[in-house]
Amino acid sequence: MTKVEIKNKKGKVIAMGNENETLLQCLERLVREGADLSGAVLRGADLSGADLSEANLSEADLSGADLRGADLSGAVIHKNKVQEILSTIGIIIK
């Protein structure tokens, strides 16, 4: 298994997982360590059930990410991303 790389929108690696660590494990570890994940590209990632409480996800690309059951309490999320996140769990605000 290759190491997980988390990139920003410019393609620069902003975080890297440990050997044999899944994306979910990597993200949870980074959040625990206080890493800044703003601008991370997490498009289409399976983050269901992830503990992302207190994560800085401002400007993160969460398009199509599965966030069902994820703990986002205390997470920093750009206001334009809230609808995007809610739509991933089937909530549409009109």
N, CA, C and O atoms as CSV, one atom per row, in Angstrom:
chain,resi,resn,atom,element,x,y,z
A,1,MET,N,N,0.847,-1.175,0.000
A,1,MET,CA,C,0.000,0.000,0.000
A,1,MET,C,C,0.894,1.240,0.000
A,1,MET,O,O,1.886,1.298,0.726
A,2,THR,N,N,0.537,2.220,-0.812
A,2,THR,CA,C,1.303,3.451,-0.852
A,2,THR,C,C,0.814,4.411,0.221
A,2,THR,O,O,-0.302,4.284,0.726
A,3,LYS,N,N,1.650,5.359,0.557
A,3,LYS,CA,C,1.273,6.342,1.569
A,3,LYS,C,C,0.222,7.293,1.003
A,3,LYS,O,O,0.279,7.684,-0.162
A,4,VAL,N,N,-0.726,7.650,1.844
A,4,VAL,CA,C,-1.779,8.587,1.476
A,4,VAL,C,C,-1.181,9.988,1.409
A,4,VAL,O,O,-0.443,10.404,2.302
A,5,GLU,N,N,-1.507,10.703,0.348
A,5,GLU,CA,C,-1.096,12.100,0.226
A,5,GLU,C,C,-2.343,12.970,0.188
A,5,GLU,O,O,-3.298,12.671,-0.529
A,6,ILE,N,N,-2.328,14.043,0.963
A,6,ILE,CA,C,-3.417,15.007,0.936
A,6,ILE,C,C,-2.857,16.257,0.287
A,6,ILE,O,O,-1.872,16.832,0.751
A,7,LYS,N,N,-3.504,16.666,-0.799
A,7,LYS,CA,C,-3.008,17.802,-1.576
A,7,LYS,C,C,-3.961,18.982,-1.477
A,7,LYS,O,O,-5.138,18.830,-1.151
A,8,ASN,N,N,-3.421,20.166,-1.766
A,8,ASN,CA,C,-4.274,21.345,-1.844
A,8,ASN,C,C,-4.722,21.532,-3.288
A,8,ASN,O,O,-4.397,20.718,-4.152
A,9,LYS,N,N,-5.453,22.583,-3.546
A,9,LYS,CA,C,-6.019,22.800,-4.880
A,9,LYS,C,C,-4.970,23.070,-5.944
A,9,LYS,O,O,-5.251,22.952,-7.137
A,10,LYS,N,N,-3.764,23.430,-5.525
A,10,LYS,CA,C,-2.669,23.658,-6.474
A,10,LYS,C,C,-1.860,22.395,-6.717
A,10,LYS,O,O,-0.898,22.409,-7.484
A,11,GLY,N,N,-2.248,21.298,-6.064
A,11,GLY,CA,C,-1.563,20.028,-6.242
A,11,GLY,C,C,-0.387,19.815,-5.311
A,11,GLY,O,O,0.303,18.800,-5.408
A,12,LYS,N,N,-0.146,20.760,-4.407
A,12,LYS,CA,C,0.950,20.637,-3.447
A,12,LYS,C,C,0.544,19.703,-2.310
A,12,LYS,O,O,-0.555,19.823,-1.768
A,13,VAL,N,N,1.422,18.782,-1.952
A,13,VAL,CA,C,1.145,17.875,-0.840
A,13,VAL,C,C,1.220,18.671,0.456
A,13,VAL,O,O,2.247,19.274,0.769
A,14,ILE,N,N,0.109,18.666,1.213
A,14,ILE,CA,C,0.076,19.399,2.476
A,14,ILE,C,C,0.140,18.467,3.684
A,14,ILE,O,O,0.372,18.915,4.807
A,15,ALA,N,N,-0.064,17.181,3.452
A,15,ALA,CA,C,0.033,16.191,4.528
A,15,ALA,C,C,0.227,14.814,3.907
A,15,ALA,O,O,-0.220,14.548,2.791
A,16,MET,N,N,0.902,13.947,4.649
A,16,MET,CA,C,1.140,12.599,4.155
A,16,MET,C,C,0.861,11.599,5.272
A,16,MET,O,O,1.202,11.825,6.433
A,17,GLY,N,N,0.241,10.503,4.896
A,17,GLY,CA,C,-0.067,9.468,5.861
A,17,GLY,C,C,1.137,8.614,6.199
A,17,GLY,O,O,2.143,8.618,5.488
A,18,ASN,N,N,1.021,7.891,7.280
A,18,ASN,CA,C,2.048,6.928,7.664
A,18,ASN,C,C,1.898,5.664,6.831
A,18,ASN,O,O,0.885,5.487,6.154
A,19,GLU,N,N,2.879,4.796,6.870
A,19,GLU,CA,C,2.836,3.526,6.149
A,19,GLU,C,C,1.585,2.748,6.531
A,19,GLU,O,O,1.280,2.621,7.717
A,20,ASN,N,N,0.854,2.225,5.551
A,20,ASN,CA,C,-0.343,1.399,5.737
A,20,ASN,C,C,-1.490,2.116,6.453
A,20,ASN,O,O,-2.334,1.460,7.064
A,21,GLU,N,N,-1.533,3.430,6.389
A,21,GLU,CA,C,-2.598,4.208,7.007
A,21,GLU,C,C,-3.622,4.571,5.927
A,21,GLU,O,O,-3.251,5.041,4.852
A,22,THR,N,N,-4.896,4.356,6.211
A,22,THR,CA,C,-5.936,4.732,5.253
A,22,THR,C,C,-6.127,6.251,5.288
A,22,THR,O,O,-5.627,6.928,6.186
A,23,LEU,N,N,-6.853,6.773,4.307
A,23,LEU,CA,C,-7.144,8.200,4.289
A,23,LEU,C,C,-7.876,8.610,5.561
A,23,LEU,O,O,-7.548,9.628,6.171
A,24,LEU,N,N,-8.860,7.821,5.956
A,24,LEU,CA,C,-9.634,8.130,7.156
A,24,LEU,C,C,-8.734,8.158,8.391
A,24,LEU,O,O,-8.817,9.088,9.193
A,25,GLN,N,N,-7.890,7.164,8.548
A,25,GLN,CA,C,-6.971,7.122,9.686
A,25,GLN,C,C,-6.012,8.314,9.660
A,25,GLN,O,O,-5.723,8.914,10.695
A,26,CYS,N,N,-5.534,8.641,8.482
A,26,CYS,CA,C,-4.619,9.764,8.324
A,26,CYS,C,C,-5.286,11.072,8.738
A,26,CYS,O,O,-4.711,11.847,9.501
A,27,LEU,N,N,-6.493,11.320,8.239
A,27,LEU,CA,C,-7.204,12.557,8.567
A,27,LEU,C,C,-7.483,12.659,10.060
A,27,LEU,O,O,-7.287,13.717,10.659
A,28,GLU,N,N,-7.938,11.567,10.664
A,28,GLU,CA,C,-8.239,11.597,12.090
A,28,GLU,C,C,-6.971,11.875,12.902
A,28,GLU,O,O,-7.015,12.624,13.878
A,29,ARG,N,N,-5.858,11.284,12.513
A,29,ARG,CA,C,-4.593,11.525,13.206
A,29,ARG,C,C,-4.172,12.983,13.048
A,29,ARG,O,O,-3.762,13.625,14.015
A,30,LEU,N,N,-4.274,13.503,11.826
A,30,LEU,CA,C,-3.884,14.888,11.582
A,30,LEU,C,C,-4.731,15.855,12.392
A,30,LEU,O,O,-4.215,16.838,12.926
A,31,VAL,N,N,-6.040,15.582,12.488
A,31,VAL,CA,C,-6.924,16.434,13.278
A,31,VAL,C,C,-6.512,16.383,14.747
A,31,VAL,O,O,-6.444,17.420,15.408
A,32,ARG,N,N,-6.238,15.187,15.261
A,32,ARG,CA,C,-5.794,15.055,16.657
A,32,ARG,C,C,-4.510,15.852,16.906
A,32,ARG,O,O,-4.314,16.416,17.982
A,33,GLU,N,N,-3.647,15.887,15.899
A,33,GLU,CA,C,-2.363,16.585,16.022
A,33,GLU,C,C,-2.499,18.084,15.759
A,33,GLU,O,O,-1.524,18.824,15.886
A,34,GLY,N,N,-3.703,18.538,15.392
A,34,GLY,CA,C,-3.934,19.956,15.173
A,34,GLY,C,C,-3.487,20.473,13.819
A,34,GLY,O,O,-3.262,21.672,13.660
A,35,ALA,N,N,-3.355,19.592,12.842
A,35,ALA,CA,C,-2.927,20.003,11.502
A,35,ALA,C,C,-3.970,20.904,10.837
A,35,ALA,O,O,-5.170,20.766,11.076
A,36,ASP,N,N,-3.501,21.812,10.014
A,36,ASP,CA,C,-4.377,22.713,9.272
A,36,ASP,C,C,-4.717,22.061,7.936
A,36,ASP,O,O,-3.843,21.906,7.084
A,37,LEU,N,N,-5.964,21.683,7.748
A,37,LEU,CA,C,-6.399,21.026,6.516
A,37,LEU,C,C,-7.175,21.974,5.608
A,37,LEU,O,O,-7.875,21.536,4.695
A,38,SER,N,N,-7.047,23.278,5.863
A,38,SER,CA,C,-7.739,24.240,5.009
A,38,SER,C,C,-7.188,24.127,3.591
A,38,SER,O,O,-5.978,24.063,3.378
A,39,GLY,N,N,-8.086,24.106,2.653
A,39,GLY,CA,C,-7.679,23.988,1.249
A,39,GLY,C,C,-7.395,22.573,0.790
A,39,GLY,O,O,-7.009,22.368,-0.361
A,40,ALA,N,N,-7.574,21.592,1.658
A,40,ALA,CA,C,-7.314,20.200,1.275
A,40,ALA,C,C,-8.328,19.729,0.238
A,40,ALA,O,O,-9.499,20.103,0.294
A,41,VAL,N,N,-7.880,18.921,-0.693
A,41,VAL,CA,C,-8.772,18.347,-1.700
A,41,VAL,C,C,-9.178,16.961,-1.205
A,41,VAL,O,O,-8.381,16.023,-1.218
A,42,LEU,N,N,-10.427,16.853,-0.770
A,42,LEU,CA,C,-10.964,15.593,-0.241
A,42,LEU,C,C,-12.153,15.149,-1.085
A,42,LEU,O,O,-13.053,14.465,-0.599
A,43,ARG,N,N,-12.146,15.541,-2.336
A,43,ARG,CA,C,-13.226,15.270,-3.286
A,43,ARG,C,C,-13.489,13.765,-3.381
A,43,ARG,O,O,-12.590,12.980,-3.680
A,44,GLY,N,N,-14.736,13.384,-3.121
A,44,GLY,CA,C,-15.147,11.992,-3.263
A,44,GLY,C,C,-14.634,11.044,-2.193
A,44,GLY,O,O,-14.814,9.832,-2.310
A,45,ALA,N,N,-14.002,11.566,-1.158
A,45,ALA,CA,C,-13.421,10.710,-0.117
A,45,ALA,C,C,-14.506,10.099,0.766
A,45,ALA,O,O,-15.531,10.727,1.030
A,46,ASP,N,N,-14.274,8.883,1.212
A,46,ASP,CA,C,-15.186,8.237,2.154
A,46,ASP,C,C,-14.756,8.636,3.555
A,46,ASP,O,O,-13.806,8.081,4.106
A,47,LEU,N,N,-15.458,9.596,4.124
A,47,LEU,CA,C,-15.149,10.099,5.460
A,47,LEU,C,C,-16.271,9.756,6.433
A,47,LEU,O,O,-16.385,10.358,7.501
A,48,SER,N,N,-17.097,8.785,6.057
A,48,SER,CA,C,-18.230,8.408,6.903
A,48,SER,C,C,-17.720,7.916,8.259
A,48,SER,O,O,-16.830,7.070,8.343
A,49,GLY,N,N,-18.316,8.474,9.314
A,49,GLY,CA,C,-17.955,8.090,10.667
A,49,GLY,C,C,-16.655,8.692,11.173
A,49,GLY,O,O,-16.215,8.361,12.274
A,50,ALA,N,N,-16.036,9.562,10.399
A,50,ALA,CA,C,-14.752,10.143,10.802
A,50,ALA,C,C,-14.913,11.113,11.956
A,50,ALA,O,O,-15.917,11.818,12.048
A,51,ASP,N,N,-13.926,11.148,12.833
A,51,ASP,CA,C,-13.886,12.137,13.901
A,51,ASP,C,C,-13.101,13.332,13.383
A,51,ASP,O,O,-11.874,13.366,13.467
A,52,LEU,N,N,-13.816,14.305,12.850
A,52,LEU,CA,C,-13.198,15.513,12.316
A,52,LEU,C,C,-13.539,16.717,13.183
A,52,LEU,O,O,-13.482,17.862,12.734
A,53,SER,N,N,-13.899,16.435,14.442
A,53,SER,CA,C,-14.214,17.523,15.363
A,53,SER,C,C,-12.971,18.391,15.522
A,53,SER,O,O,-11.854,17.890,15.654
A,54,GLU,N,N,-13.188,19.680,15.505
A,54,GLU,CA,C,-12.119,20.675,15.640
A,54,GLU,C,C,-11.221,20.790,14.415
A,54,GLU,O,O,-10.218,21.503,14.466
A,55,ALA,N,N,-11.546,20.110,13.312
A,55,ALA,CA,C,-10.725,20.193,12.093
A,55,ALA,C,C,-10.894,21.543,11.409
A,55,ALA,O,O,-11.991,22.103,11.390
A,56,ASN,N,N,-9.811,22.062,10.850
A,56,ASN,CA,C,-9.898,23.273,10.038
A,56,ASN,C,C,-10.073,22.834,8.593
A,56,ASN,O,O,-9.108,22.463,7.924
A,57,LEU,N,N,-11.304,22.879,8.122
A,57,LEU,CA,C,-11.632,22.458,6.760
A,57,LEU,C,C,-12.077,23.650,5.908
A,57,LEU,O,O,-12.754,23.476,4.895
A,58,SER,N,N,-11.692,24.856,6.324
A,58,SER,CA,C,-12.079,26.031,5.542
A,58,SER,C,C,-11.437,25.926,4.165
A,58,SER,O,O,-10.264,25.580,4.031
A,59,GLU,N,N,-12.216,26.226,3.168
A,59,GLU,CA,C,-11.774,26.164,1.765
A,59,GLU,C,C,-11.437,24.746,1.282
A,59,GLU,O,O,-10.937,24.584,0.169
A,60,ALA,N,N,-11.700,23.726,2.094
A,60,ALA,CA,C,-11.447,22.349,1.652
A,60,ALA,C,C,-12.451,21.964,0.573
A,60,ALA,O,O,-13.607,22.386,0.619
A,61,ASP,N,N,-12.018,21.175,-0.385
A,61,ASP,CA,C,-12.904,20.684,-1.437
A,61,ASP,C,C,-13.493,19.366,-0.961
A,61,ASP,O,O,-12.821,18.335,-0.957
A,62,LEU,N,N,-14.752,19.416,-0.563
A,62,LEU,CA,C,-15.445,18.233,-0.049
A,62,LEU,C,C,-16.491,17.728,-1.035
A,62,LEU,O,O,-17.400,16.991,-0.652
A,63,SER,N,N,-16.372,18.116,-2.291
A,63,SER,CA,C,-17.339,17.713,-3.319
A,63,SER,C,C,-17.469,16.198,-3.369
A,63,SER,O,O,-16.486,15.490,-3.585
A,64,GLY,N,N,-18.671,15.712,-3.170
A,64,GLY,CA,C,-18.934,14.287,-3.275
A,64,GLY,C,C,-18.380,13.448,-2.137
A,64,GLY,O,O,-18.463,12.221,-2.182
A,65,ALA,N,N,-17.815,14.085,-1.115
A,65,ALA,CA,C,-17.280,13.320,0.020
A,65,ALA,C,C,-18.437,12.730,0.821
A,65,ALA,O,O,-19.471,13.376,0.993
A,66,ASP,N,N,-18.264,11.516,1.305
A,66,ASP,CA,C,-19.278,10.854,2.129
A,66,ASP,C,C,-19.004,11.223,3.579
A,66,ASP,O,O,-18.051,10.727,4.181
A,67,LEU,N,N,-19.838,12.092,4.140
A,67,LEU,CA,C,-19.658,12.563,5.510
A,67,LEU,C,C,-20.730,12.024,6.456
A,67,LEU,O,O,-20.895,12.523,7.569
A,68,ARG,N,N,-21.455,11.002,6.005
A,68,ARG,CA,C,-22.506,10.448,6.870
A,68,ARG,C,C,-21.892,9.930,8.171
A,68,ARG,O,O,-20.962,9.124,8.167
A,69,GLY,N,N,-22.441,10.418,9.277
A,69,GLY,CA,C,-21.983,9.970,10.585
A,69,GLY,C,C,-20.679,10.602,11.045
A,69,GLY,O,O,-20.187,10.271,12.123
A,70,ALA,N,N,-20.111,11.501,10.256
A,70,ALA,CA,C,-18.859,12.150,10.649
A,70,ALA,C,C,-19.129,13.167,11.758
A,70,ALA,O,O,-20.160,13.839,11.754
A,71,ASP,N,N,-18.208,13.273,12.693
A,71,ASP,CA,C,-18.304,14.248,13.775
A,71,ASP,C,C,-17.618,15.528,13.313
A,71,ASP,O,O,-16.393,15.583,13.214
A,72,LEU,N,N,-18.413,16.553,13.032
A,72,LEU,CA,C,-17.891,17.841,12.581
A,72,LEU,C,C,-18.095,18.919,13.645
A,72,LEU,O,O,-18.008,20.111,13.352
A,73,SER,N,N,-18.370,18.492,14.885
A,73,SER,CA,C,-18.594,19.472,15.948
A,73,SER,C,C,-17.306,20.257,16.188
A,73,SER,O,O,-16.237,19.684,16.399
A,74,GLY,N,N,-17.433,21.565,16.151
A,74,GLY,CA,C,-16.282,22.425,16.375
A,74,GLY,C,C,-15.380,22.595,15.160
A,74,GLY,O,O,-14.378,23.307,15.228
A,75,ALA,N,N,-15.727,21.947,14.048
A,75,ALA,CA,C,-14.907,22.066,12.845
A,75,ALA,C,C,-15.087,23.440,12.220
A,75,ALA,O,O,-16.168,24.025,12.287
A,76,VAL,N,N,-14.022,23.954,11.612
A,76,VAL,CA,C,-14.083,25.232,10.909
A,76,VAL,C,C,-14.366,24.919,9.447
A,76,VAL,O,O,-13.568,24.277,8.763
A,77,ILE,N,N,-15.526,25.389,8.983
A,77,ILE,CA,C,-15.948,25.117,7.612
A,77,ILE,C,C,-16.394,26.427,6.988
A,77,ILE,O,O,-17.177,27.161,7.591
A,78,HIS,N,N,-15.916,26.729,5.807
A,78,HIS,CA,C,-16.298,27.955,5.112
A,78,HIS,C,C,-17.796,27.925,4.854
A,78,HIS,O,O,-18.343,26.889,4.478
A,79,LYS,N,N,-18.454,29.050,5.054
A,79,LYS,CA,C,-19.917,29.090,4.943
A,79,LYS,C,C,-20.424,28.624,3.585
A,79,LYS,O,O,-21.531,28.091,3.503
A,80,ASN,N,N,-19.658,28.805,2.523
A,80,ASN,CA,C,-20.090,28.345,1.203
A,80,ASN,C,C,-20.058,26.825,1.081
A,80,ASN,O,O,-20.658,26.269,0.161
A,81,LYS,N,N,-19.374,26.155,1.984
A,81,LYS,CA,C,-19.259,24.702,1.930
A,81,LYS,C,C,-20.350,23.995,2.726
A,81,LYS,O,O,-20.540,22.788,2.579
A,82,VAL,N,N,-21.071,24.739,3.568
A,82,VAL,CA,C,-22.074,24.112,4.431
A,82,VAL,C,C,-23.143,23.402,3.604
A,82,VAL,O,O,-23.472,22.252,3.895
A,83,GLN,N,N,-23.695,24.062,2.578
A,83,GLN,CA,C,-24.709,23.421,1.737
A,83,GLN,C,C,-24.144,22.182,1.060
A,83,GLN,O,O,-24.816,21.155,0.960
A,84,GLU,N,N,-22.907,22.286,0.599
A,84,GLU,CA,C,-22.259,21.146,-0.054
A,84,GLU,C,C,-22.173,19.955,0.903
A,84,GLU,O,O,-22.444,18.819,0.516
A,85,ILE,N,N,-21.796,20.223,2.145
A,85,ILE,CA,C,-21.685,19.154,3.142
A,85,ILE,C,C,-23.052,18.574,3.463
A,85,ILE,O,O,-23.215,17.356,3.524
A,86,LEU,N,N,-24.029,19.440,3.666
A,86,LEU,CA,C,-25.377,18.957,3.975
A,86,LEU,C,C,-25.947,18.114,2.841
A,86,LEU,O,O,-26.643,17.128,3.085
A,87,SER,N,N,-25.652,18.500,1.604
A,87,SER,CA,C,-26.189,17.739,0.477
A,87,SER,C,C,-25.583,16.339,0.398
A,87,SER,O,O,-26.212,15.428,-0.140
A,88,THR,N,N,-24.376,16.156,0.923
A,88,THR,CA,C,-23.766,14.824,0.904
A,88,THR,C,C,-24.485,13.852,1.827
A,88,THR,O,O,-24.384,12.636,1.666
A,89,ILE,N,N,-25.217,14.401,2.803
A,89,ILE,CA,C,-25.976,13.528,3.704
A,89,ILE,C,C,-27.473,13.625,3.435
A,89,ILE,O,O,-28.292,13.192,4.246
A,90,GLY,N,N,-27.820,14.199,2.283
A,90,GLY,CA,C,-29.205,14.214,1.839
A,90,GLY,C,C,-30.053,15.360,2.342
A,90,GLY,O,O,-31.279,15.306,2.240
A,91,ILE,N,N,-29.420,16.422,2.895
A,91,ILE,CA,C,-30.181,17.569,3.369
A,91,ILE,C,C,-30.020,18.702,2.360
A,91,ILE,O,O,-28.905,19.138,2.074
A,92,ILE,N,N,-31.138,19.170,1.828
A,92,ILE,CA,C,-31.128,20.258,0.861
A,92,ILE,C,C,-31.861,21.443,1.480
A,92,ILE,O,O,-33.009,21.314,1.906
A,93,ILE,N,N,-31.197,22.595,1.529
A,93,ILE,CA,C,-31.817,23.817,2.058
A,93,ILE,C,C,-32.222,24.676,0.867
A,93,ILE,O,O,-31.413,24.951,-0.019
A,94,LYS,N,N,-33.483,25.094,0.856
A,94,LYS,CA,C,-33.973,25.929,-0.242
A,94,LYS,C,C,-34.391,27.275,0.272
A,94,LYS,O,O,-34.833,28.122,-0.504
